[in-house]
């Protein structure tokens, strides 16, 4: 992890950055959690290899259930298994779970507060050529609104592994959002992960950048570029969007006086919405939300799509500079 106060040029940007799909970290975490706790079971909707449940399925075939293409059944079976004392992890593409089975998640998992962990893979526009139907952008908002639901968006594969382990030991419904493509690894094995504490990856005084998922690296890269212009951005990794660490965000906002959020998702109801609600309640400050602006994605190469929608470091830096000018 980039320690607060440490100059990024001495760490993340001093060498070639390792890249790995975030979903791979989930697969490692699930397997390790399965080693530790025999109550953990895995259920999949005909996407075992794509969602990285395959190693668990091979190691524990008696604890793995292939439901098939039936996402509503996927979560209701898991809810029943949880009520029987198991700890189910269910996986599919986020477009289908929670996209297709939200009502079943609401009623059988959240209403009953059952101990089911929902894994939404291949989220965001970086899915690429599959296009708008498979580029799930609304899942953070859908899951954040559900009572009893925890919402986690890991920054990289290392954090996804840790998050999976933590969620396996935590009782209650949870959603973990995973990206498909390789993305830079910005945390380390020693980086802390908590369901209640966001991580300040870089200290700053001029603007706060709050990011999640694949956008954490882009936010750090933007902060590095801004630093070369004499602007110091504070970067917060809000991997847990619910419950949001409002104390850390408000503390940073009081220091910098402006907050920019960045997410590979709809800003309505997503991380941007959560932070905006927090600031409105506790510390109104100039704010800009970067993400998907009330529209669907489109087909294209992942990198091209991120650039097209302004989800890269140069645009983040540009928006940060414009936001700073709005401060009183």
PAZA-155581 format. One record per residue (C-alpha): x, y, z; residue in three letters. Coordinates in steps of 0.02 Angstrom, whole numbers, plus 50000, padded with zeros to 5 digits. Example, Ala and Ser with C-alpha at 12.3 -4.5 7.8 and 13.67 -1.06 7.14 Angstrom:
! residues 2
506154977550390ALA
506844994750357SER
! end
This chain:
! residues 328
500005000050000UNK
500545017949972UNK
500815023950149UNK
500135041250197UNK
501465054250170UNK
502515043250058UNK
502925050149886UNK
502185039249750UNK
503715040749639UNK
504655030849771UNK
503385016749769UNK
501985012949648UNK
502635023149501UNK
504475019049521UNK
504355002549427UNK
503234992849312UNK
501584989849398UNK
501004971849420UNK
499294968549343UNK
498064954949386UNK
496174952649367UNK
495284957149529UNK
494204941549511UNK
495764930749527UNK
496014937249703UNK
494254931949747UNK
494624914349687UNK
496154913349799UNK
495204920149948UNK
493744908149926UNK
494914893149918UNK
495864898550073UNK
494244902250167UNK
493644884850119UNK
495224877350193UNK
494884886350357UNK
493014883550375UNK
492134867750317UNK
490454876750324UNK
490894887150172UNK
490024881450013UNK
490034888649837UNK
488634889749711UNK
488794895749532UNK
487664899649384UNK
488624890549246UNK
490114902449254UNK
491284893049368UNK
492914896649277UNK
492474914649229UNK
492044919349408UNK
493564909949475UNK
492634897249579UNK
493484883049485UNK
494894879849609UNK
493644878549752UNK
492554866949648UNK
494034855449612UNK
494634855249792UNK
492924853349873UNK
491724845449747UNK
490574839949888UNK
490384858249940UNK
490094865249766UNK
488414866449678UNK
488214870549494UNK
486494878249485UNK
486504881749299UNK
485834897149213UNK
484524900849346UNK
485064915849447UNK
483464917349547UNK
483664899249602UNK
485504902449637UNK
485184914449780UNK
483634906149850UNK
484544889349865UNK
485974898549948UNK
484784906850071UNK
484104889750120UNK
485854882850144UNK
486304897850253UNK
484794894750362UNK
485424876750381UNK
487094883050447UNK
488154884150290UNK
489104899550231UNK
488674900950045UNK
489614911049916UNK
488634913049754UNK
489394919549593UNK
488844925149422UNK
489104940149311UNK
488494955749400UNK
487304959149254UNK
486354943449306UNK
486664943349494UNK
486084955449561UNK
485434961349392UNK
484194947249365UNK
483824941149540UNK
483734956949645UNK
481994953049712UNK
482554935949773UNK
484094943749854UNK
482974956449939UNK
481714943950006UNK
482644927950040UNK
484314935150093UNK
484134952950158UNK
482404952050235UNK
482894936250328UNK
484664942550362UNK
485394926350297UNK
487264923450289UNK
487494923450100UNK
488934931650007UNK
488494937349830UNK
489914939049705UNK
489564950149555UNK
490934947649427UNK
491304956349262UNK
490614972949323UNK
490924989949244UNK
491254995849067UNK
492954987349064UNK
492074971049021UNK
492324978248847UNK
491624971048685UNK
490174962148772UNK
489334979048773UNK
487954987448871UNK
486964971748913UNK
488434964349008UNK
489224980349075UNK
488384980949244UNK
488454998849308UNK
486954999349425UNK
487434985649548UNK
488214996749682UNK
486615007049691UNK
485504991549688UNK
486424982949829UNK
486794998349935UNK
484945001949957UNK
484574984750031UNK
484454983750222UNK
485744972250304UNK
486834971850147UNK
488704975550150UNK
489434981849985UNK
491274979349946UNK
492214985049789UNK
494044979549804UNK
495404990149725UNK
496404975449661UNK
496634956549668UNK
497604957149832UNK
496224966849917UNK
494894955549840UNK
495744940549921UNK
495754949150090UNK
493964955050072UNK
493374937450032UNK
494224930750188UNK
493484944350297UNK
491734942050227UNK
491844923250253UNK
492094926350438UNK
490784940050450UNK
488994934850480UNK
487684942850368UNK
487294947050186UNK
488674954450081UNK
489024959149901UNK
490764959649825UNK
491004967749654UNK
492374961249539UNK
493114967049374UNK
493574955549230UNK
495124963149150UNK
496854964149224UNK
497114979849326UNK
498594987049424UNK
498934980049597UNK
499044994949716UNK
498984986149885UNK
500134973249964UNK
499964958350079UNK
500294970050225UNK
498954982650177UNK
497534983050303UNK
495744978850254UNK
494254982350365UNK
492384982550340UNK
492294998750440UNK
493845008650389UNK
494305016550223UNK
496155017850182UNK
497025034450151UNK
498305029750019UNK
499055046949997UNK
498975062550104UNK
498545079350025UNK
497915096650067UNK
497115103449908UNK
495775090949856UNK
495125074049912UNK
494915060049785UNK
493835045549843UNK
493885030349730UNK
493435011949728UNK
493854996749623UNK
494864999149465UNK
494785017849486UNK
495935017949638UNK
497475016149529UNK
496845029649411UNK
496565041149561UNK
498335038049623UNK
499045041249450UNK
498045057449441UNK
498715062649611UNK
500495059449552UNK
500205070349399UNK
499415084049505UNK
500885083849624UNK
502045088349481UNK
500985103949459UNK
501095108549642UNK
499375101849687UNK
499285088749825UNK
497785077149818UNK
497265065949960UNK
496745048849894UNK
495545037649988UNK
495185019549942UNK
493345017249987UNK
493324998449959UNK
491834996750075UNK
490435007550010UNK
489195001150138UNK
489485004050281UNK
490405019350217UNK
491805026050326UNK
491035043250339UNK
492235049050475UNK
493775047250364UNK
492925055750216UNK
492255070350318UNK
493945072650404UNK
494785073650234UNK
493455085450166UNK
493715097350312UNK
495585097550274UNK
495525099450085UNK
493875108450059UNK
493395098849901UNK
492945080849861UNK
493025071349696UNK
492325053749683UNK
492805041349547UNK
491955024749507UNK
491695013049361UNK
489825013249394UNK
488295024349394UNK
488595039649501UNK
486735039749546UNK
486635028949701UNK
488435022949685UNK
489995028749777UNK
489685046549719UNK
487925046049786UNK
488495038949953UNK
489835052249976UNK
488655066149921UNK
487395060550052UNK
488755060450183UNK
489365077950142UNK
487595084850133UNK
487255078250307UNK
488915082050392UNK
490015094250297UNK
489375102450137UNK
490845105450021UNK
491145107749834UNK
491035090549753UNK
491195082349583UNK
490655064649542UNK
491535055149403UNK
490815039149337UNK
489395034349221UNK
488195048849201UNK
486465040949187UNK
486845031049030UNK
487285013548975UNK
488975007748914UNK
489435002448739UNK
490544989948650UNK
492404992948634UNK
494114988348702UNK
494204990648892UNK
495555004148886UNK
494645013548749UNK
493025013348846UNK
493835019849005UNK
494605034048907UNK
492975037448813UNK
492005039148975UNK
493335049749060UNK
493845036449185UNK
495715038549169UNK
497025048249266UNK
497165063249146UNK
495315067149158UNK
495285064249346UNK
496705076749364UNK
495805089049250UNK
494195087749350UNK
495145089549513UNK
495925105949454UNK
494225112549400UNK
493485107549568UNK
494855116549665UNK
494375132649576UNK
492625131149648UNK
493235131949826UNK
492805147949917UNK
! end
